[in-house]
Amino acid sequence: MEIIECVPNFSTSDSKIAELILHEIRKTENAFLLDYTFDDYYNRLVVSFVGNRESVLEAALSSALKAIELIDMRKHKGQHPRLGAVDVVPFIPIKDVAIKDCIEIARKFGKTLAEKCDVPVYLYGEAGAKPERKDLDWIREGEYEKLAEMIVKPERRPDFGSAKFNQKTGATITGARKIMAGFNVNLGTPDLKIAKKIANALHEKKGGFSSVKAMAAFIAEKNITQIGMSISDFEKTPLYRVFEALKVECARYNVPIVGSEFCGLAPLGALIDTASYYLKIDNLSEDRVLEIAVQNVMKKGGAFE
């Protein structure tokens, strides 16, 4: 049974708008909502759902169309980099599908969205046609505020839709990628300058770790800062290694770590790797996790009398 995950990011933290977007996913046959989060400081709704090729594409399109109807980028402010109302829509192979299948779905999604809504759409990740277009940072350079200036440059023409700035919706990015780990760490300081220095020490392009993007945000309601990280290849760059480096940087500035969280669902491989490191477990694998072992037995036709 093929399973594809989609993790769309929408530029809103309005609970009423979020619910209407989520409803489009919930009502799609054979699409299953797994998780969603939104907050004021990023002003961003991050959703995770799964389905087959047909249902995941249908749910992605219907939720994107609803978001474009309801979100006005001219009124949007937030600390997370973004390009449009439907900011980024990645498709991820989970079971019985390959990355090339997800690239095909992303292309169908982008072409349809551009045609229906007159929204410029960029392909990224494994779907990106050129090395620079695989990189979200490159595509988002200048963000929504400079999109009108950037989109008319020949090298930055969208993959679908016209090179014309849409004030209300901005632009959308879609593509295919592997499972990644979204991991946020809260720091016991309100000093955003210090938090940015710590984030820069971790970010790949600023001298940090391969496969890591890191940014700093201020959480006003708690008077603390947060390091938000995306680890695109946690097998190549283990989560524990990034966390240990973060601890060193925090000690350098005498800043305590007060908590952490996964943004979205936590990949089992990243959890096993982290547990093996901190607990010094030599033989931990997915097959040695009780719930996984039981699932494998049941898949083979096991039964209890």
N, C-alpha and C positions, 0 to 999 in steps of 0.2 A: 504494500500500500504506500503510494507516494505521499510524502508530507513536505510542504514548503512553508517556511515561516516568512512573514512580512512584518517589518518593524517601522511603520510610518511615524514621522515626527511632524506634528502640526504646531503652528505658531499661535497657540492660545493657552490660557489657563482659566478661561471662563467655564465654570462647571456646567452651565446650561448648553453652551456650544459643544463642550466635550461629550456630553451625554447624547446629543443629536448625532455626532460623528460616530460614536460607539454603536448607536442603534443601527446604523447602516451595516456594520460588520455583524452584529448579532442576528440580524434578519436574513443574512445570506446563508443559503443552504450549503452545508458541508464546509462552512468556515467557522472556526472556533476561537473566540476571544480568550487569550491566556492571561494578559496582564495589561495594566495601563497606569501611568503616573502623570501628574501635572502639578506645577507649583508656580508661585508668583515671581520668584527671583529669576528663574530661567524663562518664565512665561511661555511654557512649552508643554505640549501633550505628547507623550511617548507611548505608543501602543504596540502590543505584540499579539499576533493571531496566526493561526495555521490553517492550511487547507490543501486541496489538490490544485493542479494547474488552473482549472477553470474557476473554482470557487475563490482561490486566493486573489486571482486577477479581478474577479467581479467585486469582491469586498474592498480591495484596494481602490478601485475606480469609484465605487459608490461613496465610500468614505471621503475620498479626495474631492469629489464633486460637491458633497455637502460642505466640506471645509471651505472650499472656494466660494461657495454661496454665502457663508456666514462670517468669514474672517476678512477684515479690512486691514491690510498691512500699513496703510497710512496712519493708523492709530496704534500700531504695535511697538512696544518697547520691551527689551529683555536683554539679559546678560549673555545668553547663549548665541553664538554665531548663527545667522539664518539668512536665507535668500528669499523666502516666500511663505505664503499661507500654508501650503503643503510643502514643507521644506525639503525633506529627504525621504525616499521610499525604497528601502533596500529589500531584495528578495534573497532568501537564504535556503540552500538545500539542506534538508534534515534527513530524509529517508527515501531511498529508491528514486532519487533524482540527482542530476549532476549540475554543476555550476553553469554549464552551457544552457540548460533548460531554464534556469533562473534569468540568464541574460536575455533569452528570447521573451520571457514574460515581462521583464523590465522594458524591453523595446516596445512591446505591444501596449503596455501601460502608458509609456511616455508619448507614443504616437497618438493614442486615443485621447489622452488628456489634452494634448496640444490642440487637436482638431476640435474637440468639444468646447473648450473653454478659452481658446486663444492664449494659452499660457506657454511661455518658453520653457522647454524641458532639456536638461542636461543629463547625459549618461555618465556614471562614475563607477569606481571599483572595477570589477572584472569586465564590466560592460563598456568602460571607457575606451575610446578609439585610439588615444595617444597617451603616453606616460603621464603627462601633466593632468589630463582629464580623468585619470583614475583617482586623483587626490581631491578630497572634499575641500581642503584648505585653499587649493588653487581656484576651484570653481567659486567658492564663497568669498574670494578676495574683494574687499570693499563692502561686502554684505548688501542688504537691500538698499541701504542709503546711497550706494554708488552704482547700483545695477544699471541705471539709465546710461551712465558713462561707460561702463564696462561691456555691456552687451553688444554695442555697435562695433567693437573692435573685431577685425576679421578673424583673429585667432580665438575669439571667445563667442562666436556665433553658437546659438543653441543647437542641439542635435535634432530637436523637433520644434516646430513652431517658428514664428518670425522673430527676427532680432529687434524686437520692439518692446520697450518697457511698459509693463502692465502695472500701473500704480496700485491698484487694489490687491492684486494677487501675487505680485512679484514673479519669481520663477521657481520651478520645481526641479529637484535632482532625484534621479532614480538609477538603480543599478543592481548588481549582484555581488555578494560577498560571502565569506565564511562566517560561522558563528563567532561572535566577539564577546568580550566581557566589558560591560559598562560598570565602572567602580568609582564611587565617590567617597572622599574622606573629609570629615569635618575637623576644622582646626580651631583651637581655643583662642582665637584672636580676631578682632574686627579689622585688622590692618590688611587691606586689600593689596597694598604694595608688596608686603612680605609674602602673601599667598601667591601673588603672580611670580615672584622670584622662585618660589618652591615649584610651581607648575612648570616654569621654563626649564628647570633642571631635569624634569622628567620627559618633556615633550621631545619627540624624535628630531624634529627640524631645528631645535634650539640646543642641541647637544645632549639630549637625553637618550631614552631607550628606543630601539627599533620597534615599530608597530604600536607605539604609544602616542596618543594625543592627550594633552592635559591643559586645563584652563582653570582659572580661579574665579570664584563668584562670592559676592557678599550676601549673607542671609540676614536681612534686617530684623526679622522677628525673633531671632536667637542671638543677634549681635555677634555672629561668628562668620568665618569664611569657609569656603568649601573648595577642594580640589576635585574637579570632575574629570574623569579619565575614560578614554576608550582604548582598549587593548585589542587590536584587530587580530593578532595572532598570539594567543596566550600560551601556545605550545612553544613557540620560538622565544617569547619573552614572558616568563612565568609571572603570575600575579605577585607571588611572595617576593620576587626580586625587586619589583617596582615598589612594593610597600616598604621593604627594608631601606631602599634608597630614599624614599619619602621620609622615613623616620630619621635618617641621618640629616636631611635638609632641615627638618623641623627642629632637631636638637641644635643645629647651627644658629637658628634664630630664636632659640628658647621658646618654642611654640608647642603646646601640648596637642596631641591628637585626642579628640573627644568622642569620636564615633565614626562609623563608616556604613556604607550601604551599597547594594548592587542597584544599578539603574536598569530596570527591566529584570528579566529572568537570569538566574545565575547558571552558567554552563557547568555541568557536572565535572567535566575534565579539569576546569580551573579550581573547583573546590577540592577535588582529590589531590591535585598537585600541591595546593596550599596546605592541606591537612598532612600530607606526607612530609612536607618540609618542616612544619612547626612541631609536629608530634614525632618526627623521626621514624616514620613508618616505612619499612623496606618493601612490603609486598602488597600495598594497597592499589587496587585497580577497580574498574567499574564492576567486574564480575564478583568482586568481594564486598560489594555494597548489598546489604540484605534485600532491599526492595528491588534492586535490579536483578539479583539472582532469582528471586521469586518470579518476577516478570518473565525471565528467560525460560524457567521451567514451565510456566503456564503456556507460553507460546509454542512449546514443543508438545503440547497436548497433555501436560500433567494434570492430575485431578486428585481430589481428596475424597476418601470414602468415609 
